[in-house]
């Protein structure tokens, strides 16, 4: 959670379009690192069948969000 608030503070200071390519890249890396850490944590908490179900649910959610975002453009 600390990284999310740090990222939100960084982005709120500057609009995303105003960020340099390096800043955008570092924010994307932080986001991916957070996702990997969360996935590892969930894998350690859940058993194999629960983890597979959770992974399927999160992937569907991401794809649904991605599709709705494309439609609004």
Secondary structure, 3 states (H helix, E strand, C coil): CHHHHHHHHHHHHCCHHHCCHHHHHHHHHHHHHHHHHHHHHHHHHCCHHHHHHHHHHHHHHHHHHHHHHHHHC
